Amino acid sequence: MPKECIICHKAPIPGAKYKRRGQIKRTGGAGSKIVGKTLRRFLPNLQRIKINLDGTMLRAYICTGCISANKIIKA
């Protein structure tokens, strides 16, 4: 089972990290160029906390957005 928020189903999403070369234009260069792309994953900020879900106590992964928005009841 992948790590995802059980409230909003936030999970890792794919992305890319760009390698750039050259001086940027605003500092007097000819502009930076992308010379390489590496695949990576953007991970959500998940916390494993004890919650009360429909009358049952369980430990679950909850994102910090749901915790601060009070979408859950802490045990």
Contacts in CASP RR format, 6 or more apart in sequence:
PFRMAT RR
TARGET T0000
AUTHOR 0000-0000-0000
METHOD contacts of the structure
MODEL  1
MPKECIICHKAPIPGAKYKRRGQIKRTGGAGSKIVGKTLRRFLPNLQRIK
INLDGTMLRAYICTGCISANKIIKA
2 11 0 8 1.000
2 12 0 8 1.000
3 11 0 8 1.000
3 12 0 8 1.000
3 46 0 8 1.000
3 61 0 8 1.000
4 10 0 8 1.000
4 11 0 8 1.000
4 44 0 8 1.000
4 46 0 8 1.000
4 61 0 8 1.000
5 11 0 8 1.000
5 44 0 8 1.000
5 46 0 8 1.000
5 61 0 8 1.000
5 62 0 8 1.000
5 63 0 8 1.000
5 66 0 8 1.000
6 53 0 8 1.000
6 60 0 8 1.000
6 61 0 8 1.000
6 62 0 8 1.000
7 62 0 8 1.000
7 63 0 8 1.000
7 66 0 8 1.000
7 71 0 8 1.000
7 72 0 8 1.000
8 63 0 8 1.000
8 65 0 8 1.000
8 66 0 8 1.000
8 71 0 8 1.000
10 44 0 8 1.000
10 46 0 8 1.000
10 63 0 8 1.000
11 44 0 8 1.000
12 41 0 8 1.000
12 42 0 8 1.000
12 43 0 8 1.000
12 44 0 8 1.000
13 41 0 8 1.000
13 42 0 8 1.000
14 39 0 8 1.000
14 40 0 8 1.000
14 41 0 8 1.000
14 42 0 8 1.000
15 39 0 8 1.000
15 40 0 8 1.000
15 41 0 8 1.000
15 42 0 8 1.000
16 37 0 8 1.000
16 38 0 8 1.000
16 39 0 8 1.000
16 40 0 8 1.000
17 37 0 8 1.000
17 38 0 8 1.000
17 39 0 8 1.000
17 40 0 8 1.000
18 34 0 8 1.000
18 36 0 8 1.000
18 37 0 8 1.000
19 34 0 8 1.000
19 35 0 8 1.000
19 36 0 8 1.000
19 37 0 8 1.000
19 38 0 8 1.000
20 32 0 8 1.000
20 33 0 8 1.000
20 34 0 8 1.000
20 35 0 8 1.000
21 32 0 8 1.000
21 33 0 8 1.000
21 35 0 8 1.000
22 29 0 8 1.000
22 30 0 8 1.000
22 31 0 8 1.000
22 32 0 8 1.000
22 33 0 8 1.000
23 29 0 8 1.000
23 30 0 8 1.000
23 31 0 8 1.000
23 32 0 8 1.000
24 31 0 8 1.000
24 32 0 8 1.000
25 31 0 8 1.000
44 63 0 8 1.000
45 63 0 8 1.000
45 64 0 8 1.000
45 65 0 8 1.000
46 61 0 8 1.000
46 62 0 8 1.000
46 63 0 8 1.000
46 64 0 8 1.000
47 61 0 8 1.000
47 62 0 8 1.000
47 63 0 8 1.000
47 64 0 8 1.000
47 67 0 8 1.000
48 59 0 8 1.000
48 60 0 8 1.000
48 61 0 8 1.000
48 62 0 8 1.000
49 59 0 8 1.000
49 60 0 8 1.000
49 62 0 8 1.000
49 67 0 8 1.000
49 74 0 8 1.000
50 57 0 8 1.000
50 58 0 8 1.000
50 59 0 8 1.000
50 74 0 8 1.000
50 75 0 8 1.000
51 57 0 8 1.000
51 58 0 8 1.000
51 59 0 8 1.000
51 60 0 8 1.000
51 62 0 8 1.000
51 72 0 8 1.000
51 73 0 8 1.000
51 74 0 8 1.000
51 75 0 8 1.000
52 72 0 8 1.000
52 73 0 8 1.000
52 74 0 8 1.000
52 75 0 8 1.000
53 60 0 8 1.000
53 72 0 8 1.000
57 75 0 8 1.000
62 72 0 8 1.000
66 72 0 8 1.000
END
